[in-house]
């Protein structure tokens, strides 16, 4: 099959989507192939019968591989670039939030995005998980709620969401020594008919050009 007729389908969550699309466009142009990136919630990932799948952090795909070994081999999961985790706050930081401990104030209202799995940081603040003010499934839903509910004060999330809303938010990184950095990952699906091309795309994602694309959007 010639490159001109080859098509890669890549699926995953919204967080890394824009960076993936830009990289896919550059790879498609350089190789005269087609790379389509589709974002969606976890319950739709396997429906797409994609060639590759990306995740916001390793456990996201490791759990999928455990639940669906027919779709994903854990040995095919490749790490890309890391993202900082921190406190997304309102512009100007009116609550003067600087550390996780500041979220202990019962008047501080916190947003939680379940797909991001930030429980390990929430648990560092006694009682925080029991008084989360808003819960949403995905980062994109979190952005919509954050904008619609100005009473929310903080969101423990990735720096990339701050980059997407930098004109209206602030970001306080959490210390790296508590695990507040996670790599984005990508993997080949077991059923792909384009393994060689898929591996070439993964290699491209690790190139200096792709690294710069991700770095501009909040990755290290």
N, C-alpha and C positions, 0 to 999 in steps of 0.2 A: 504494500500500500504506500503510495507516495505521500510526502509531507503535505502536499496541497489538499489532500482529502482527509487528513487525520484531524480529529477533533478531541480535545480533552475537556472533560466537564469536572469542575472543582466545586465542592459544596462546603458550607460551614457557617458559623455565626456572624453577626454583624460587626463585631469589634474590629477584626482585621480585614474586613471586606474591601474597603477602599484601597488599602495598600495592595491586597491581592489582585484587584482589578487592574491597577496601574501596572503591576508586574506582569500580569497575564497579557495585557496589551503590548508591552514591550517585547515579551517573548514571542507572541504571535507574529508580530511584525518582523522580528529578526529571523524567524524560522519558517515563515510562510505556512503557518498552521493556525488552527482556531482553538483558543482556550476560553471557555465560558465559565465565569464564576457566578455561583448562585448562592445567595444567603437565605437562611431560614432557621426556624427553631429546631432543636434536636429531634423532635418527633417526625420531622420531614426529611432528615438527612439521608436515610437509607432508601426512601422512596425514589430519590432522584437517580439512583443507579449510577452515581458519579465514578470517575476514574480515580480521583483524589479527594481527600477530606482534610480540612484544617480545623484546628481548635485553638481556643484562647490560651490554653495551658495544658501540660501533659496529661493530667488526670482526666480531662474532658474526653480525650480519645482512648486512654487506657481503660476507662469504664465502659466505653462503647465496644472495645475489643473483647472485654470480658463477657459482656452480655450478648455479643453477636460475632463469635469467632468465624462464622461463615462469611462475614463481610470484611473484617479487619484483623490483620495479624499484628500483634503488639511489636514484633520485630521490624515492622515496616514504618514505625512512627519516627519521624525525624524532627529534631529541634531546629528552630530558626532563631529569631532574635527575642531578647528579653524585654519585658515591660515592667516599669515600676508600679507599685501599688501605693496609694496614698489617700488622703482625704480630699475629695472634691467639695469645695465650699462656695458660697455665694461670692460674687465679685466684691473685693474689698474686705472679705472675711469679717463681716459684722459681728459674728459670735466670738471672734478671736480664738478660733480652734487651732491648736498647734500640735497636739498629740492625741493618741487614742484615748488617753485618760480624760481628756476634755469632753469626750462623749458620755461620760458618767453623769453629767448634769442632766437631770430628768426633763428639763425644759428644752434640751437639744433634740430636734427631730431628725431621724436618720432614715435614709432610703436603703433598701437592700435589693440587689438583683440576684436572684437565686442561681442563675446559670454561672455566675462568676465564682460561687462557692467561697465566700469571704468569712465563713464561720470561724476559722482559726483566729482571725483578727477581732471579730466581734466578741469572741469568748474571752479576750483579754480585758474586756470592760464588763465587770459584774452586772448582770441583769439586762445588758443591752439587747440581747436577742429577744427577750420577752417584751420589750417596748419599742420594737421597730415600728416606725410611723407609716411606712409604705413598703410593700413588697411587689416586685414585678419579676417576670420570668427572664427577660433578655435585656441586654444593654440598651438597645434601641427603645424598648418600652420604658426603660429607666430614664432615658433622656426626655421622652415625652412627658412623663410624670414630673420630673424635676422642673421642667419649664411650666407645667400647668399648676404646680403647687408651690408657690413661693415660700410657704411656711417651712418647707424642708430645709434643714441647715447643712447636712453633710451626707456624703455618699462615699463609702469605702470602695474604691474602684481603681481601674487602670488609668495611667497617665494619658493613654490615647483618647479617652473620652474627654479629658480636659482639653486636649489639643483640638478636638472637634467643637468645643464650646469655650475657647479661651477668652473670647470677648465678654463673656457673661459669668465666668467662674474663676476661682483660684484653685491651686493644687498644692498640698503639703505632703511631700513624699514621706512614707513611713520608713523606719530604719531597715536596711538590708539584712541586718543580723537577726531579724525576726522572720525572715523568709519573704519579705515584701518585694520580691522580684520573681517573675515567672516567665518562662519562655513560651512563645507561640510555637505550635507544632503542626506538621502536615504529614499525611500518610497516604500510601497507595491502597486502594481497595482491592480485595482479593479477586474480584471478578473483572478487573480492568483488562481490556484487550490491547491497551497501549502502554504496557509496562516500561518499555525503553524510553518512549517519549515522556512519560510521567516522571521517570527518574531524571531526565534531562531538565524538566521544568523545576524539579526540586533543587537540582544543582544550580540553575539560574537564580532561584530564590536565595541562594547563599552567596551570590556574586556581589561585588561592591556596588553595582548599579541598584540591585534590589535592596541591599542594606540601606542605601541612602533613601530610597522610597519609604521604607519602614521607619527610619530614623526621623524623617520629617513629620511623621504622624505619632511620635511618642514612644518609639521603641529605642532601646539602647544600641 
